[in-house]
Amino acid sequence: MSAGIARGHATTRLGRWWQEWRFHLNVLLIVVPVAAFPAFYHLARLSTGEAGLGARAPSLVQVGPFELRLVEFNDDAPIDAGVAGMRKVFRLALCEGCDDRIRAVHVRIGKPRSLRAAGALFSGPAARQSADLAVPESARPDDGLWLTVEEWDGSVHKGELALEEASPATAEWLRRIQEKRK
């Protein structure tokens, strides 16, 4: 290191630029993360369930003897996950006292033909289970969001919720896809 830089007198163009801007760059290192804190903490509170199940108030869905609460995690249109296609995350809360009777809960757009085609599986604690649902571009906005509940004794129950009620942004996205095809 030259004697000129050590005393604060930069001799090169880069050295002069650094002497002039180092304070401002260090301030940015503090300000940018602080500006991101609110979004980070909101997402963290949603993930732990402190801020509710998802982006909106949950919809009640009656599936056989069970009353489940379903909500979309965020209120945006489905996101493109590359080769996995368009994806949408839904959250589910089981009814009080029924978590010991339910083996699995599945969700899909359109009525499932069988238990093997029941769709995405919800996982996680009973109060805030999550499922990452594939949203096919061939789906229609008037298709329902179907929940399939499988009990430990082998019985299967199905229930439907209108896609417009479950996720208005997804229904609108599917309408735009259909208009482009016409």
N, C-alpha and C positions, 0 to 999 in steps of 0.2 A: 504494500500500500504506500502510495507516495505521501510525502510530507504535506502537500497542498490539500489533499482530501482529508487527512487526519485533523487539520486545523479548521475544516469547514469551508475551504475554498476549492471547489471541484474544478479540475482542469479540462475534463472531457465534456462533450455535449450531454451524454447520458448521466454523468455525475452531476452536472448542473440541474438537469431535469429532476433527478432523485432528490437533490437538496431542496428544490422548490416544492415538490409534490408529496414528499414522504409523510408529512403530517396529514394531508387530506386523504391519502390512501389508507392510513391507519384508522382514521375516523370512519371510513367506509367499512372497514373490517368489524367495527363495533355496531354501526347503524343498520347494516343489511340484516344480520341475524335478529336484531331486536325488532325490526319491522316484520319479520316472518313469525314471531312468537304467537300472535293471536290465532293465525290459521293453524299452526302446529298444535296449540293447546285445544282448539275446538275439535280437531280431528282426534286427538288423544282422548278427550272427554267422550266423543261418540264411540270410540273403540272400547272404552271401559264401561259404557252404559250410563255414565253420569249425566249426559246431555240428552237422554232418551234413546230410543232404538235407532232412529234415523233422521232423515231430513224433514219429515212431516209427522203429523199425528198418525199412529198406526190404524189400519183398517181391521175390523173384526171379521174373521172368516170362520164359519161353522163347518167343520169337517167331521161328519159323523157325530159322535158324542162330545167332541172336543171343540172348544172355542179358542182359536189362535189369533194372535195379533201379528199382522204382517205390515212391513213398511220398507220402502226403498232406502238404501243407505245414503245416497245423495240424489238430489233432484235434477240431475243432468240427463241428457240423452245417453244411450249406451256408448261405451268407449270401445275403440278399435284396439284389440289385443293381438294384432298381427295374424298369424296363422290360426290362432284360437277363435278368430271371428269377433263379432260384436258382443260385448259382455255387459252385464248389469248385476249389481250386488243388492240382494235383498236381506233384510233382517227379520227374525221371527222370535216371538216369545210364546212359550207354551203356557197353557192355562195352569192355575194353581192346583197342585196335587195330581196332575195327569202325566208328569214327566216319568213316573215309574211304570206307566202303562204303555208309553210310546216307544217303539223301537227305532223308527226312522221317519223323517218327514222329507218329502221331495217336492220340487217345484218345477213347472215347465209351462211354456206358452202353448196353448192348444191342449185338447183332451188327450191324456195318455192312453195308449192302446192296451198296455199291460203294466205290471209292476216293473218289468225289465226296462220299459221305456218311460219311467216315471219322471226323469229329468234330473236336475241338480239336487244333490243331497245337502240338507242343512247340517251344520256341525257347530259345536261349541256348547257353552253352558245353557241350561234350559231357559234362562231369562233373556238371552240375546244370542241366538244361533244365527249363523250367516250362510248364505249360499251364493255362489258366483254363477249366474244363469247365462247361458248362451242365448242370444236373441237373433234368430234367423231372419234374414232379410225377406224371406218368403212368407213370414207371418203377416197377418192382417191386424189392423188396430182393433177390430171387433172380436178377435180371439180372446179367450179368457186366460187368466193366469190360474192354473190348476195346482192345487195342493193335494198330495197323496200322503196319507198317514198310515203307517204299518204298525200294528200293535204286536206285543210280544207273543200273544196267542195265535198270531198268523192272520187275524182279520185285517182287511184293508178298507179304508174310507177315502172318498174323494170329495173335494169341495172346490168351487170355482169363485173367483173374484174377477170382476171386469178389469181389463188391463188399464182402461182409462182411470179407474179409481185407484188401482195399485201404483201405477206409474204414468202420470199424464205426459211426461216428457218422452217416454218410450212410445206411447200411442201416437203422439204428434210426429215423432221421428219416423214411425212406420207409415203414417199418412203421406209424409213427404217422399218416402221411397216409392210408394204406390203411384203418386202423381208423376214422378220421373219416368216410370215404366209406361205410362199411357202415351 
